[in-house]
């Protein structure tokens, strides 16, 4: 599988999806002008990954901010990983949040309530 490695901007997140190394991460800020166009190749990659997923997947969300349109896509990503769990593979979501960003922790908790995937909450400080 090809590796997705997108360098983030002020409006788009860094994205690393690398099956071979087991590195799965979305970080930074997510408020792309066209959320569907930005995330379409990412969702397609996850669909392809799901066909032959690693036995253990650890997906890191290290988002500082995301807009409403991105929140829908994040849910879509999580639902795809829930399907991987349903197919007998192990998935853990590492939800990183800054100590000053309670709303980011709450967003992770809300996602955790929707999908049946273990969430680990990782507090980071500057």
N, C-alpha and C positions, 0 to 999 in steps of 0.2 A: 504494500500500500504506500502511496505517496504520503509524504509528511506535509501537513499544513503548518506553515510558520508565517504568521502575519504580524508585521511590526505595527504597533498601535500608533494612533495619532491623538490629538486632543479630543476627537469625537468617536474614535473607534478603538476597541480593545486589542491588546496583544493576544494572539491565539496560537497555541502550540498543540498540535494533535499528532502524536508520534507513537504508533502502535509498537514498533520494535523496541523503543527505549522505555515504553510505558509512561510517557510524559503527556499529560492531558491538562491543559490550563487555559483559562480565559482570565485576563487581568487588565486593570486600568479602568477606563471610562467607556461606556457603551451608549452612545446616542448618535448612531449613524443617520445620515440624511435619508437614506433608503435602507431601512433595516432588513427588508426581505432580500435585497440584492447582496448586502454584506454577508448575511448569515446563510444564504442558500447553499454555497459550497461547503460550509461547515456541517449543516444538517445532512447534506448528501454524503459527506465523508463518514458521519456517524452511522448513517444507514448501512453503508458498505462495511464499516467496522463491525456492526452488529451481526453480520452474517458469519463472522469468524472472530469473535471477541476474545481477548486474552482471558485467562481464567480469573485474574484479579485486575480490576481497573480502579485507579484512584484518580478522581477528577477534581482539580483545584479551581475553585472560583475565588479570584482575588480582585473583585470589582470594588472600585472606589465609589462609582455612581453608575446607575443605568436608568434610562427613561422608560416610560410606560410601554412603548413599542418593543423595546429590548426585553422587558420583563416577560412578555408573551413568548418570545423566542427562547428565553432561558427555561421557561416551563416546557416548551417543546423539546429542548435538549434533555431535560430531566426525564420526561416521559419516554424518550427513546432509550435512555439508560435503564429505566424501570423495566422495559421490555427485555433488555439484556439480562437483568436479574431474574425475570420470570423464565428465561431460558436456561437457568441453572448456573449462571456465572456470578461472581462476586463483584459488586461495585460499591465503592465508598465515595461519598461526596465530601470534600474538604472545603468548608465554607469559611473563608478568611474575612475577618472584619477588624477594623481599627477601633481602639478603645473609645474614641470620640464619636463613633458612628453607630449608635444604638439602632438606627433604622435599618442599617445593613444586616445586623444580627437578626432583627425581626423579620426581614425579608427572607433570610435563610430558614428561619423557623416556620414561616408560612409555606414555603416550598416543601419543607420536610413533612408538613401535615398533609400535603396533596399527594406526594409520591411515596411509594413504599421502598425507599432506599435509605440505608444508614447515612446519617450526616454527622460529621465531626466538625465542631466549631473551633476555629483557630483564631485566637486573639493575637493581634500584633501591635506593637508600639513602635514609635519612631526611635 
